[in-house]
Amino acid sequence: MKAMILAAGLGTRMRPLTDHCPKPLLPVAGKPLIVHHLERLAAAGIREVVINVSYRAEQIIEALGDGREFGMTIAWSREDTPLETGGGIRRALPLLGEAPFWLVNGDVWCDIAPDALPPLNEDLARLVLVDNPDHHPDGDFRLDAAGRVHPTGEPRLTYAGLALLDPALVACHDDGAFALAPLLRAAMDAGQVAGHHHRGAWVDVGTPARLEALDRALRIRPG
């Protein structure tokens, strides 16, 4: 299985830290945030990773190279301007192929292993969902007792920014900038999205304060 890390964002919520450093390279517990992702992917046996880049792309490419240092091969999907989540995946499909892949938002940290989730089977997506954090109390989607995800209903959980995706979810969309969420909601309405409630550690590293808190936590408990 391949993986894709979304790393093309402008990092506006992280300013001024991202004025001169792209968000994926911001340090957490002594190494760039994106390196934590690469190490976890490698530990799960994933050897091919696609990373999309736009803002300060050359800094990221120079820092990570071809992936050999991490025991993998990195393919770079370049975007002149960020194409949003859906558009970034659509642009990268020639590098990802036709098999389901593991998707990682570059601005989260989570202790889940990619190989912990069952295969997609007939579904288009299997989302990792977490308990709603204080900064997102209303959540995103409902996970029912059968493990199916719905766009409406209670109680709601928060999408963790991690998922197994079938490329077919975005393959029919035109190239360009577009969000992934509307496609996921349409697939939910069609009964093609499963979910996994992760009860372990997860952080949306979206602000300097949360970055600092994660750094402190990992220095106390590495991993």
N, C-alpha and C positions, 0 to 999 in steps of 0.2 A: 504494500500500500504506500502511495505517495502522500505527502502532506503539503499544505499551502499555508504560509504565514502572511497575514495582511499587514503590510508595513509601509503603505504609501501615504498615510495621512499627514496632515500639516502639523498636528500636535498643538493646536491653538490653545486647548485647555491647560497645557503644561507650560505655557509661557510664564516667565522669561527663560525657563530651562531649555526650551527648544528653539530659541532664537538662533543659536549657532550649532546645536546638536540635534539630530533627528531623534524622535522619541524612542525608537527601538534601541538606540545606543546609550540611553540614559542608564547610569550604573545602579545596580541593585545588589547589595551584598558582595561588592567587589568585582562584578562583571556586568556587561550590558544586559538589559532586560531580555533582548531577543536570544541571547546565548542560553538563558535558562530554558527557553522553548526548545532550542536545538538539542540541548543535552537530554531533555526529557524525550524528545522524538527518537534520538539515537538509542536511548536506553530501551525503548519499546521496539527496536528493530527496524525503524524507518530509515531508509538509506537515500531516498530521493525527496528533496524538498524544493518547492517553488516559493519564491518570495517576490511580491510585487513592491516596487519602489517608485517614488516620485520626488517628494521633498528631500533635498540633500541626498539624492540617491547614491552619488559617488562615494560619500562618506560611509554609507552602509556597505556597499559593495567592497570597498577597500578594507573595511574592518573584518568582513567575514570571508571574503575570497570565494573559492570554489567549494568550500565546505569540507575539504580534506581534513582540516584540523579537528573537525567534529565527527569524523568517521562517516561522512555522507557526501553526496553531490548536491550542490545548490544551483538551481537554474533561476535566472533573474528575469522577471516580467516588468518591463519599464513602461511607465505612464508619464506622458508629458505634463499632464495635470491629473490629479487624483480622480479616479473613475468611480468612487464610492465602492461599497462592498460588492454589490452584484456585478458592476461593470469591471471591477478588478479581477474577479473570478472569471468572467466571460473572456476577458482579454488573455488570461493565462491558460485557457483550455488546451491550446496546442501543446503546452508543456505538461499538462496534467494527464492527458489521455482520456480514455472513456470509462475507466474503472472508478468506483467510489474512492474518495480521498478524505483525509482528516484536515479540517479547517481550523485555523487558530487566529483569533484576533491578536495582533501583536501587542495590544495594550492591556492584556489581562495576565494574571498569574494564577495558576491552578495546579494542584498536586495530582490531578487525575492522569492516568496513563492512557494513551490512545488505544491500546489493545484491550482495555477494560470493557469496551462496548461491543455488543453483538453486531453481526453484519446487518446491512440494510435490508436484505431480501428484496421485497417488492416496493419498499419505501424510497422516497426521493431524499429524505433527510432523517437523521437521528440527532436531536439537539441535546446538549448538556444544559440542564437547568439547575439553578441554585436557589436557596432561600433568598427572599428579597432583602437587599442591603438597606441601610438607613437612607442612603442617598437615592434609592429607587424603590420606595415602599409599595408602589402599586403593581410591580411586576410587569411581565410581558405576555405570558401565555398560561393556559390551564393544562395541566397534565392529569389525565384521568387514571382510574385504577387499572385499566388495561394497558397503560403505557402509551396512550395516544395523546398527541398535542393538539390543542384547540386555540383559535385566536381569541375566543371570548369565554366568559364563565369564571367562576370562583371555585376554590382558591387559585391564586395565580403565583407563578414562579418567574424568576428572572433568567433570561437567556444569558448563558455564561460566556458567549463568544467563542465557543468550541462546538464542533459538530462533525459528524460524518455526512458527506454530501455526495449525491450522484450528480455527475456533470450535466445530466439531462435537465436538471432543475433550471439551469441558465442557458443551455446550449441554443435554445430557439429564440432567445432575446437578441436584438440587434446590438452590435458593438457600440460602446459609448458609456457614459456615466449613468448608473441607475442603482437603486437600493435593492438589497437582497430581501428585506422584510416583506414587501408585497408578494413576492414570489413564494415565500414560505407560507404566508397566510393562505394563498390560493391552493397550495399543496395540502395544507391542513384541511381546508374545506373539502378537498377531494379524498381525504382519509389517507394521505401518503406521508405523514410526518409522525415519527415516534420520538419519545423523549426518555432521558435518563436523569433522575434526580440525584445530583452529586451532593453529598453531605460533608465532604472534606473541605480543605482550605481553598479559598478562591478570593481574589482581589481584582477589582476593576481599577487599574493603575491610571486613573484619568486626571488626577490633579497632583500638584507637587506635594500636598499634605499626605495623600494616600501612597505616593511613591516613597516618601520618607518613612511612613509607618511600615510599609512592606520591607524596606531596607533594615529597619530595626528588628523586625520579627525574624527575618531570615538570618541575621547575624547571631541571633539567639538560638534559632533552630534551623540550621542549614537544610536545604532540600527544596 
